[in-house]
């Protein structure tokens, strides 16, 4: 394994463990999240495997992650007082969010 891949792998594991501790919660799906015909399983997959998570100014949390077919999705959730999250929006990731991904433009 090259030094580059080893560093990248270590960084990915470190980031992954922090994300899981901080953000992995039960996600309930509101009917409004199905508006763009994204399957519930794909919404949960994108949240669980998010490549970027951004807390928004309007008390929502944005997840950018892959659907089960690897297509990138954007999922917006509301974080409840008990720590659970309600997905209120899900669709194919728009170009404007690429900047949030590492290496995105």
C-alpha positions in Angstrom: 0.0 0.0 0.0 1.4 3.4 -1.0 2.0 6.0 1.7 -0.7 8.2 0.0 -3.3 5.5 0.2 -2.3 4.6 3.8 -2.7 8.3 4.9 -5.9 8.6 3.0 -7.2 5.4 4.6 -6.2 6.5 8.1 -7.9 9.9 7.6 -11.1 8.2 6.3 -11.2 5.9 9.3 -10.7 8.8 11.7 -13.3 11.0 10.0 -15.7 8.0 9.8 -15.5 7.2 13.5 -16.1 10.9 14.5 -19.1 11.1 12.2 -20.6 7.9 13.6 -20.2 9.0 17.2 -21.5 12.5 16.5 -24.2 12.0 13.9 -25.4 8.4 13.6 -29.0 8.6 14.8 -32.3 7.0 13.9 -33.8 8.8 10.9 -37.5 8.9 10.4 -38.7 9.9 6.9 -41.4 12.5 6.5 -43.6 12.2 3.4 -42.1 15.5 2.0 -38.7 13.7 1.7 -40.3 11.4 -0.9 -41.3 14.2 -3.2 -38.5 13.5 -5.7 -39.1 9.7 -5.7 -36.1 8.8 -3.6 -36.6 5.4 -1.9 -36.5 5.3 1.9 -33.7 2.8 1.8 -31.6 5.2 -0.3 -32.3 8.1 2.0 -31.1 6.0 5.0 -28.1 4.8 3.1 -27.1 8.4 2.2 -27.4 9.5 5.8 -25.5 6.5 7.2 -22.7 6.8 4.6 -22.6 10.6 4.3 -19.4 12.0 2.7 -20.2 15.5 4.0 -22.5 16.7 6.8 -23.3 20.4 7.2 -25.4 22.0 10.0 -27.4 24.7 8.3 -28.4 28.1 9.8 -32.1 27.2 9.8 -31.6 24.3 12.3 -31.5 21.6 9.6 -28.6 19.3 8.9 -27.6 18.6 5.3 -26.1 15.1 4.4 -24.4 14.5 1.1 -24.1 10.8 0.6 -24.5 7.9 -1.9 -27.7 6.1 -2.6 -27.4 2.3 -2.9 -26.6 2.7 -6.6 -23.8 5.2 -5.7 -25.7 8.2 -7.1 -25.0 11.2 -4.8 -28.0 12.5 -2.8 -28.7 15.5 -0.7 -30.8 14.8 2.4 -32.0 17.5 4.8 -33.0 16.6 8.3 -34.4 18.3 11.3 -32.7 17.3 14.6 -35.2 16.7 17.3 -34.6 17.3 21.0 -34.1 13.6 21.7 -31.3 13.4 19.1 -33.3 11.6 16.5 -33.6 13.1 13.0 -36.5 13.6 10.6 -35.6 13.6 6.9 -37.7 16.3 5.3 -36.0 16.6 1.9 -34.1 14.2 -0.4 -33.1 14.4 -4.0 -30.2 13.9 -6.4 -27.3 16.1 -5.2 -27.2 19.5 -6.9 -24.0 20.9 -8.4 -24.0 23.8 -5.8 -23.2 21.3 -3.0 -20.1 19.9 -4.6 -18.0 22.5 -2.8 -18.9 20.7 0.5 -17.2 17.5 -0.7 -13.5 17.2 -0.3 -11.9 18.1 -3.6 -15.3 19.4 -4.9 -15.5 22.5 -7.1 
